[in-house]
Amino acid sequence: MYKYTYHIVETNIPYLRDPPMAKEGEAWEWRMSFPDGMSKLFVSECMPQAPGLVVGLSLRCWGLMQTGWRYGMSEPQKVIHCFKVGMALCLVSLFYYVSPLYEGVGGNAMWAVLTVVVAFEYTVGATICKCLNRTTATFLAGALGIGVHWVATRFGATSEPIILQASVFVIASAATFLRFLPSVKAHFDHGALIFIFTFILVSISGYRVPDLFEFTHHRVSTVAIGTSICVVTSIFCCPVWAGNELHSLIQSNMEKLADSLDGIVAEYLGDDADADDAKKEASNEKLVGYRCVLDSMSTEESLVNYARWEPAHGGFNFRHPWKDYLELGALLRSYAHCIDALSGIVSDTKAPAFLKQHFSTVCVKLSSNSTAVLRELVAVVRTSAESPKIDLRLEEMCSAVQELQDALKALSNQETGATEMKPQEFSEGGKGESNVVPFVAVVQLVTLSSLLIEIVARTEKIVKAVNTLAHKATSSE
């Protein structure tokens, strides 16, 4: 669909031309003369209208499919997980389609299907954690529900509903309170929720169900079947281990910190006026990499929690020091906070010429040595073995710190001697009114130097934490 808009242009050509027949999507024009000798030119512009509802919906669906395709190509493990969930649901659905299996669970096969939907997670550790929580909570709640029902029946039909209601109130309130405790919420929150649900289901149903024990047995059996299918499928079909995910996350965070520090210092002290747009865009992506480290605390904690539930696999066994990853992650975040402060300087101003001329070399050297230590630590975390190059890297980093401190002392001595001169004798450009520029440069230099020295101090702490982690991981094998 097209609509036409007309522009009136004054001309001095006194003639009239009939408008030609314009095809759809093409512009056309005509002229109209007036008695005063003037003529006006009418020009149409062909402008496409907004697409209809069906076309717009189709375009949105196509865009969503393209986004999904790109995400699937970048995250193939997520696509495999989707197929694993579908396969697990197909397996548990056999308890509906096969008559002997359906009769064996007493028509409660839907509980097994719901268990697979709820308990199947992306990593093996998360799946095992949820499955064990669900199975244990169902068994305990079922046993407690049967016990409460037996006690209630001993007091007669009149008092039975009162006792059942009182037990529901007390047990549900206590279990809900336990969910607020940090240790329970971190490890057994799902189990506490299933415990409340199952206990209420068993205790209330027992008032009307003739054979409560058989009802509870079928409930526990279907949950056990669903959790077993989840665990087996998760472990033996392209497993995604939470320990490996945590290991890769720590390495990736170290690399992002190294890239961000190098990029920020280079941008602040360098001259990127001639850099093309592609290089600037790639550099900007590296500059903000440290922000991912600042936001990784919750991910690290959940991965550590799930990694504890996993069986021994690869280079990880039951005694692997998972808690040390939390300490290392906290140190990396403190490192990222220093980079964040350094990034604030870069975003506000560019380094003055005075700073670039006298201190750019030593500052770049210090930052490059610090990032070299981080990149060496990535190899240590990957192999869980101490690197012989770490000591050499640390010596180079400490040497760069000493060079920066010497340069600051030389600047301090120069400024002390310059206070006895006239302003124009120590100012930039030889003008008395510009003596403020060196002072601003000195302030920026002191801020930059203090942040770099603090980064070096935090790098040394990271080295100790990584060496401790590597030593514990090696000794636990």
Helices and strands as residue ranges (DSSP letters): E 2-11, E 29-33, E 39-48, H 53-74, H 76-97, H 99-104, H 109-119, H 124-153, H 156-178, H 182-187, H 189-205, H 212-236, H 242-269, H 277-287, H 290-294, H 297-307, H 323-348, H 353-383, H 390-418, H 423-426, G 428-430, G 432-434, H 436-475
